[in-house]
Every structure is written in structure tokens, then in C-alpha cells.
């Protein structure tokens, strides 16, 4: 997605948030000034503020932006990005309330919805006009515990690769995939999620995860044709797929590289292990359609403005990555 398209998404989300009832809308400054330019000429019935988290054009920019929004007291976030970006948001603020919008390459976790509606849903929840518990649930995620005591998480997939390296940004070579733990195994997705999804589908609302074992072509296994990347189908050789219960431990043993939501993050030496558990401990994700249906039930978009006085403290935030 181009910077201009992202800018337009931010502008529409901000307009929607104000229409939904947010009285203060915050965006974060980044080197390309996408969000800042999106709001500089907007005329909305809410206070606009640009936060400067000190972006450095590196991988920690998203963390800094999320911390700034959290410290500012945001009640709901509209987050733009793919699975990797949304993962950083969730890791930085596990209790965040999100409307995740899809702009990245692998997009299982974020939604492909109109930004105006997404912003409106965030504004409705941030203002308290729609009750959070009625329109949002905690997302499943994969909690990772490494031998060294470090912890990490993935929102969709944790994948053990052999013969790979941390920091490699190329699509996964199917021959290198050995084990997958999936919070969501979506047959209509692209990436690693459909490796499980084309065998044992598992959606966001299902109370279980999926584990898949793979081997190199020469070692046998059943060939499974998978869209491993947009426009790219490859055969993955699978030896088994099974349902795993929430909280069940799955051991991933080195040597290899552990990739989380597509990002190769951790090296496991021979003998080192990581334990993965699918749990419903992720951020609370607002169901945009449900939030707007609830607003319709309550008549919140009828032309009667007295509610505004009661919600002057409502804040919403947006981050663009």
C-alpha cells in the first residue's frame, strides 16, 4: 500500500472516530509524516493532536508509538499494518483495544474493512457509547517461552525453520519448514496459516489451535499445495496436523530459527527449546460490524446531539506503520 493510500486510510479513520463520539483523536508522528498529513486539513468535531514518540525509522518505531498512545490514555486504537506490525502492537500493549486495519503483506489478523467504519467503531467504544464487552473479545495468541527465560508472542503463527537466519525477509522456503503452531489456521489466507487451514481449519472464534509437522521433500510426507506468499504457490510436505487445546504446551526444539508472524526472531541452537501455547490472552479486538449494529440498535447516529456533553473525556488513537 502506498503512503498516499495509508494517509487516506488514516484520514477516514479519524473522521469516523469523531463521528462515533471520540472527543479527542491522537495520531503519531513518523518520518514520512503519513498520519500528520492525513489530519492537517481535517475539520472535525473533536480535538486533534499529533504525538511525537521520537521515531527513528527502525523496527522499534511501532513500540514507541504504541507506548506514547498508551501513556496518553487512549481508550481504543486503529492500527494499520500486517500481521508483523499488529504483533508488535500486541506485544507492547497486551491489554490494548484494537481495530486492526490491513495494509501489510500477510494479513490474517488485521481486517480488510473500510477505514471510515473502523474509525467509527473505535470512536463508539472509546466514548463509552457502545459497551466494549458487547462488541470485542480477547484475541488468541501464541505465547512463547524460550530456554533462556525470555518471552515473546505471535498472533497467528510460530514456525520453526532449519537452515535459515534471523533477519531474513524473504518468503519462507517450504523445504526449511519443520513445525508450526497456529492460533488461526485459515484456509483462505496466504502465508503459513493455510498450511494448517487446508488440513484442519481453525478460525479466530475457535477455542483451540493447530500444530503441523513438516519435512523436506526427500524425507517424504504428503505434499500440500499452499499459497506461501501472495501470488506464489509451493508444495509443503506435511507429516501430520493436530488440534491443540488452549494452554497446551508444544515444544519446538533446535537447531533452527523461530519465526513469529513471518518475522524470523530467535535462533535456537542444538538442544535449545521453546515452548509455545495458544491462549486467549491477546488484545481485545473490536468487531466493527457488531459495534455499528449495536449503535444502530441504540439509535446513536440519529440527529440528536445531547450525548456529546456526557462524553467530553473520550479519547481515541491511531498509529500508522
Secondary structure as GFF3:
##gff-version 3
##sequence-region A 1 321
A	DSSP	alpha_helix	3	20	.	.	.	ID=ss1
A	DSSP	beta_strand	24	28	.	.	.	ID=ss2
A	DSSP	alpha_helix	34	39	.	.	.	ID=ss3
A	DSSP	beta_strand	47	51	.	.	.	ID=ss4
A	DSSP	alpha_helix	61	71	.	.	.	ID=ss5
A	DSSP	beta_strand	77	80	.	.	.	ID=ss6
A	DSSP	alpha_helix	83	92	.	.	.	ID=ss7
A	DSSP	beta_strand	97	101	.	.	.	ID=ss8
A	DSSP	alpha_helix	115	126	.	.	.	ID=ss9
A	DSSP	alpha_helix	132	135	.	.	.	ID=ss10
A	DSSP	beta_strand	136	138	.	.	.	ID=ss11
A	DSSP	beta_strand	141	146	.	.	.	ID=ss12
A	DSSP	beta_strand	151	154	.	.	.	ID=ss13
A	DSSP	beta_strand	157	161	.	.	.	ID=ss14
A	DSSP	three_ten_helix	174	176	.	.	.	ID=ss15
A	DSSP	beta_strand	177	182	.	.	.	ID=ss16
A	DSSP	alpha_helix	193	197	.	.	.	ID=ss17
A	DSSP	beta_strand	208	215	.	.	.	ID=ss18
A	DSSP	three_ten_helix	217	219	.	.	.	ID=ss19
A	DSSP	beta_strand	222	229	.	.	.	ID=ss20
A	DSSP	beta_strand	232	245	.	.	.	ID=ss21
A	DSSP	beta_strand	249	253	.	.	.	ID=ss22
A	DSSP	beta_strand	256	260	.	.	.	ID=ss23
A	DSSP	beta_strand	263	268	.	.	.	ID=ss24
A	DSSP	beta_strand	273	279	.	.	.	ID=ss25
A	DSSP	beta_strand	284	286	.	.	.	ID=ss26
A	DSSP	alpha_helix	288	298	.	.	.	ID=ss27
A	DSSP	three_ten_helix	305	311	.	.	.	ID=ss28
A	DSSP	beta_strand	315	320	.	.	.	ID=ss29
###
